[in-house]
Amino acid sequence: MENFPSVLESIKDLNKRQIDGVLNLAHKLKNRSDTRFSFPNKTPIIATSFLENSTRTKHSFEIAISKLGCTYIDFDAETSSLKKGETLKQTLLTLNDQGVDLCVIRTSVSNQLNEFKEQPPIKIINGGDGTNEHPTQALLDVFTLIENNISLEGKVFCIAGDNIHSRVGHSLIELLPQFGAKILLFGPKEYLPNITTDKNITITHSRDEVLEKADILYLLRIQTERHGDLKCIENYSEEYGFTLKMIEALNKKLPVLHPGPANIGVEICEELINSKYYLGHEQVRNSIYLRMALVQSMLQNGAKNIGFEENTFFKF
């Protein structure tokens, strides 16, 4: 996609036209309608570097890369020169010099990828950075709703759980208003941001209010690895968790999404995961096609400012 960013760190890096283009391409890739995998100059080489644990994001990118016919490299930072003191920028420049076209990076450091936007050492997709953003997850969530004919225009989209630490929650807050949705944040006080000026966002601590007002329910796990202990989930389900019985009691069809992994028995019960209301499995299936669309868009963006130019000083 022409003029697509070479570093996708945040939802803010995309305009609405680009977002719609990615969603449309993902739909075509899913249905293989008038879409060919054509890279005329060479077979692209794509690396993933996950510095935090991952199942869904990492593996879906691996499958997406394979389906596009690209060469895949699993870059292991633990056995790389990063452990010898090399900077991330120099490591990425090395990958670029070796012919790698794009790197998908997950890091525990928030905003770490922002420094590469002005002069990208390589094309980069953010696979989740600290507690900052997870743009590809938010995009596939919206894609899943669209694929299920669920409109966001004028709807109340409730994000329930550990909103402060959730990178996908932060990406959704940037993305959803562009589709006409209103956002309702729900959870304990210590898990909610202090947002008072955004007209698209309201905050509640009442589960009853969520069940009454929400048109779409998006559940987040409590990120115990960022809290440092397990006290944060004690008695959570009693006030903030959701069950199938609660959803069935409503006089409406309430789609329930979850980016995974789910803490069953905390924010969600197993019966709800196994119910017709739950779209989590659809999110996983759709992640392949949405990430295929992002990779293809970035590979074909026509960028000419990647890495360092070839040294011609000694050439006559």
Wavefront OBJ file of the C-alpha trace (Angstrom):
o trace
v 0.000 0.000 0.000
v 1.574 3.267 -1.151
v 2.657 5.644 1.645
v 1.954 3.040 4.327
v 4.222 3.741 7.331
v 7.523 1.906 7.572
v 7.245 1.745 11.364
v 3.825 0.774 12.718
v 4.195 1.534 16.409
v 0.760 2.981 17.183
v -2.751 3.218 15.778
v -1.935 6.924 15.425
v 0.560 6.000 12.676
v -2.362 5.128 10.378
v -5.019 7.388 8.909
v -8.596 6.187 8.387
v -8.029 5.522 4.681
v -5.092 3.240 5.485
v -7.069 1.474 8.217
v -9.963 0.835 5.843
v -7.506 -0.354 3.203
v -5.962 -2.896 5.575
v -9.378 -4.166 6.664
v -10.522 -4.531 3.049
v -7.315 -6.323 2.092
v -7.660 -8.668 5.067
v -11.184 -9.532 3.909
v -9.904 -10.286 0.391
v -7.076 -12.397 1.742
v -9.507 -14.314 3.924
v -11.708 -15.028 0.932
v -8.863 -15.108 -1.636
v -10.844 -12.755 -3.865
v -8.767 -11.151 -6.647
v -5.682 -11.247 -4.456
v -2.320 -12.633 -5.524
v 0.839 -12.945 -3.525
v 3.210 -11.216 -5.884
v 6.615 -9.877 -4.888
v 8.292 -9.276 -8.266
v 11.855 -8.403 -7.247
v 12.655 -11.038 -4.617
v 11.127 -13.232 -1.962
v 10.808 -11.010 1.141
v 12.564 -12.062 4.331
v 10.703 -11.308 7.548
v 11.915 -11.762 11.114
v 10.081 -11.836 14.411
v 11.775 -10.841 17.648
v 9.664 -11.417 20.737
v 11.324 -10.187 23.909
v 8.203 -11.051 25.908
v 6.223 -14.288 25.885
v 3.566 -14.749 23.231
v 1.422 -17.462 21.701
v -1.265 -15.788 19.614
v 0.612 -12.812 18.179
v 3.897 -14.575 17.452
v 2.416 -17.675 15.878
v -0.177 -15.786 13.855
v 2.583 -13.648 12.338
v 4.593 -16.794 11.563
v 1.602 -18.328 9.773
v 0.790 -15.048 8.007
v 4.367 -14.774 6.734
v 4.277 -18.359 5.486
v 0.930 -17.875 3.725
v 2.345 -14.838 1.917
v 5.190 -16.977 0.583
v 7.905 -15.060 2.444
v 11.028 -16.414 4.115
v 10.700 -16.438 7.907
v 13.405 -15.952 10.552
v 12.798 -16.344 14.294
v 15.310 -13.870 15.727
v 16.350 -14.985 19.213
v 17.481 -11.925 21.167
v 18.750 -14.093 24.019
v 21.489 -15.544 21.802
v 22.161 -12.397 19.764
v 24.692 -9.587 20.014
v 22.172 -7.640 22.066
v 23.561 -9.690 24.947
v 27.020 -8.314 24.122
v 25.913 -4.708 24.461
v 24.860 -3.977 20.882
v 22.022 -1.468 20.605
v 18.674 -2.487 19.156
v 19.179 -0.013 16.314
v 22.510 -1.571 15.291
v 20.988 -5.039 15.499
v 18.112 -3.997 13.226
v 20.530 -2.368 10.777
v 22.474 -5.635 10.698
v 19.302 -7.569 9.872
v 18.533 -5.065 7.118
v 22.055 -5.417 5.669
v 21.557 -9.194 5.643
v 18.478 -8.746 3.479
v 15.708 -8.866 6.073
v 12.873 -6.633 4.887
v 10.715 -6.372 7.966
v 10.874 -7.207 11.662
v 7.941 -7.792 14.019
v 9.028 -6.800 17.515
v 7.552 -7.343 20.946
v 9.326 -5.562 23.779
v 8.726 -4.940 27.469
v 9.850 -1.315 27.035
v 7.004 1.114 26.313
v 7.533 3.471 23.353
v 10.888 1.854 22.507
v 10.051 1.743 18.793
v 9.101 5.400 18.536
v 12.756 6.437 18.068
v 12.956 4.550 14.764
v 10.188 6.409 12.937
v 12.262 9.291 11.596
v 14.973 7.099 10.068
v 13.870 3.437 10.162
v 16.754 0.956 10.370
v 14.320 -1.641 8.982
v 10.566 -1.844 8.489
v 8.996 -2.571 11.873
v 5.617 -3.773 13.126
v 4.917 -3.386 16.823
v 3.832 -6.730 18.269
v 3.151 -5.074 21.633
v 5.438 -2.745 23.565
v 5.279 -2.678 27.341
v 2.036 -1.057 28.460
v 1.944 1.297 25.479
v 0.113 -0.177 22.471
v -0.709 -3.328 20.537
v -2.043 -1.914 17.249
v -2.316 -5.161 15.286
v -4.524 -6.721 17.971
v -6.889 -3.740 17.991
v -7.155 -3.838 14.200
v -7.966 -7.549 14.158
v -10.597 -6.994 16.851
v -12.391 -4.442 14.686
v -11.939 -6.735 11.683
v -13.606 -9.566 13.620
v -16.616 -7.402 14.411
v -16.940 -6.297 10.783
v -16.657 -9.895 9.564
v -19.540 -10.778 11.907
v -21.677 -7.881 10.584
v -21.481 -6.059 13.912
v -21.477 -2.289 13.407
v -19.565 0.034 15.721
v -21.362 3.235 14.703
v -23.165 4.688 17.726
v -22.422 1.582 19.828
v -21.094 1.456 23.392
v -17.913 -0.607 23.442
v -17.018 -1.612 27.012
v -13.392 -2.460 27.798
v -13.451 -4.276 31.132
v -10.456 -5.055 33.305
v -6.858 -3.922 33.683
v -7.110 -0.873 31.424
v -4.018 0.871 32.794
v -1.659 -1.960 31.847
v -3.413 -3.149 28.688
v -1.607 -2.145 25.515
v -4.470 -3.381 23.325
v -6.859 -1.319 25.442
v -4.801 1.781 24.659
v -4.851 0.954 20.936
v -8.612 0.397 20.994
v -9.126 3.785 22.644
v -7.358 5.336 19.637
v -9.118 3.176 17.043
v -12.762 2.785 18.062
v -13.881 6.443 17.842
v -12.844 6.432 14.173
v -15.662 3.930 13.617
v -18.214 5.950 15.585
v -18.085 3.938 18.819
v -18.363 5.282 22.357
v -16.021 3.722 24.922
v -16.997 2.615 28.419
v -14.087 1.645 30.679
v -14.905 -0.677 33.568
v -12.963 -2.149 36.451
v -11.544 -1.415 39.900
v -10.430 2.163 40.432
v -6.745 1.232 40.499
v -7.034 -0.395 37.031
v -8.605 2.581 35.260
v -6.894 5.657 33.763
v -7.728 9.165 34.876
v -9.555 10.356 31.773
v -11.866 13.316 32.266
v -11.695 15.331 29.043
v -12.300 12.779 26.278
v -15.937 13.000 25.186
v -15.743 9.499 23.665
v -14.832 7.832 26.969
v -16.782 7.280 30.178
v -15.722 5.305 33.251
v -17.723 3.096 35.567
v -17.079 0.740 38.478
v -20.562 -0.800 38.216
v -20.971 -4.162 36.488
v -24.725 -3.601 36.358
v -24.160 -0.400 34.378
v -21.964 -2.296 31.941
v -24.586 -4.982 31.405
v -27.238 -2.318 30.866
v -25.336 -0.012 28.504
v -22.764 -2.103 26.634
v -23.395 -3.180 23.044
v -20.032 -4.945 22.840
v -18.079 -6.375 25.782
v -14.292 -6.645 25.589
v -12.675 -8.438 28.520
v -9.077 -7.985 29.650
v -7.079 -10.199 31.976
v -5.407 -8.792 35.059
v -1.742 -8.551 34.089
v -0.255 -10.130 37.182
v 3.263 -9.942 35.714
v 3.031 -6.133 35.846
v 1.540 -6.030 39.347
v 4.187 -8.219 40.943
v 1.836 -10.352 43.022
v -1.410 -12.298 42.807
v -3.376 -10.264 45.363
v -4.715 -8.194 42.487
v -7.007 -11.056 41.375
v -8.353 -12.004 44.804
v -12.163 -11.751 44.774
v -12.003 -10.025 41.373
v -14.618 -12.268 39.780
v -17.202 -11.467 42.451
v -17.450 -7.795 41.458
v -15.843 -7.497 38.044
v -16.022 -10.908 36.361
v -18.633 -11.981 33.806
v -20.534 -15.241 33.487
v -22.750 -16.809 30.853
v -25.728 -16.519 33.201
v -25.298 -12.723 33.332
v -25.177 -12.436 29.538
v -28.120 -14.774 28.978
v -30.261 -12.689 31.352
v -29.970 -9.674 29.053
v -32.594 -8.838 26.456
v -29.976 -8.391 23.729
v -27.258 -10.162 21.803
v -24.035 -9.055 23.487
v -20.851 -10.078 21.641
v -17.996 -10.871 24.027
v -14.369 -10.521 22.918
v -11.065 -11.271 24.644
v -7.522 -10.752 23.276
v -6.231 -13.693 25.308
v -4.876 -15.309 27.247
v -7.951 -15.529 29.459
v -7.786 -16.103 33.190
v -10.737 -18.491 33.418
v -12.628 -18.018 36.654
v -11.365 -14.455 37.080
v -12.645 -12.067 34.382
v -14.551 -14.766 32.464
v -16.008 -18.206 33.121
v -15.437 -21.247 30.940
v -19.143 -21.527 30.099
v -19.078 -18.039 28.562
v -15.968 -18.909 26.509
v -17.815 -21.950 25.151
v -20.986 -20.000 24.374
v -22.405 -18.473 21.183
v -21.740 -14.978 22.561
v -17.961 -15.417 22.594
v -15.919 -14.245 19.587
v -12.455 -14.963 20.998
v -11.894 -17.934 18.711
v -12.916 -15.810 15.719
v -10.372 -13.194 16.801
v -7.618 -15.823 16.659
v -8.713 -17.075 13.220
v -8.966 -13.555 11.800
v -5.572 -12.568 13.192
v -3.863 -14.473 10.376
v -5.536 -12.483 7.595
v -5.291 -9.091 9.272
v -1.573 -9.586 9.886
v -1.091 -10.841 6.329
v -2.676 -7.576 5.166
v -0.385 -5.484 7.369
v 2.762 -7.299 6.235
v 1.822 -6.995 2.574
v 0.921 -3.309 2.945
v 4.242 -2.522 4.572
v 6.328 -4.533 2.118
v 4.708 -2.711 -0.799
v 4.722 0.827 0.633
v 7.479 2.056 -1.675
v 9.694 3.343 1.144
v 13.220 4.273 0.075
v 14.678 5.534 3.372
v 15.269 2.221 5.149
v 18.657 1.498 6.749
v 21.870 3.172 5.642
v 22.587 3.919 2.013
v 25.322 1.846 0.394
v 28.794 3.236 1.027
v 30.208 4.630 -2.241
v 33.175 6.503 -0.755
v 35.736 3.916 -1.884
v 34.129 3.266 -5.251
v 35.435 5.016 -8.351
l 1 2 3 4 5 6 7 8 9 10 11 12 13 14 15 16 17 18 19 20 21 22 23 24 25 26 27 28 29 30 31 32 33 34 35 36 37 38 39 40 41 42 43 44 45 46 47 48 49 50 51 52 53 54 55 56 57 58 59 60 61 62 63 64 65 66 67 68 69 70 71 72 73 74 75 76 77 78 79 80 81 82 83 84 85 86 87 88 89 90 91 92 93 94 95 96 97 98 99 100 101 102 103 104 105 106 107 108 109 110 111 112 113 114 115 116 117 118 119 120 121 122 123 124 125 126 127 128 129 130 131 132 133 134 135 136 137 138 139 140 141 142 143 144 145 146 147 148 149 150 151 152 153 154 155 156 157 158 159 160 161 162 163 164 165 166 167 168 169 170 171 172 173 174 175 176 177 178 179 180 181 182 183 184 185 186 187 188 189 190 191 192 193 194 195 196 197 198 199 200 201 202 203 204 205 206 207 208 209 210 211 212 213 214 215 216 217 218 219 220 221 222 223 224 225 226 227 228 229 230 231 232 233 234 235 236 237 238 239 240 241 242 243 244 245 246 247 248 249 250 251 252 253 254 255 256 257 258 259 260 261 262 263 264 265 266 267 268 269 270 271 272 273 274 275 276 277 278 279 280 281 282 283 284 285 286 287 288 289 290 291 292 293 294 295 296 297 298 299 300 301 302 303 304 305 306 307 308 309 310 311 312 313 314 315 316
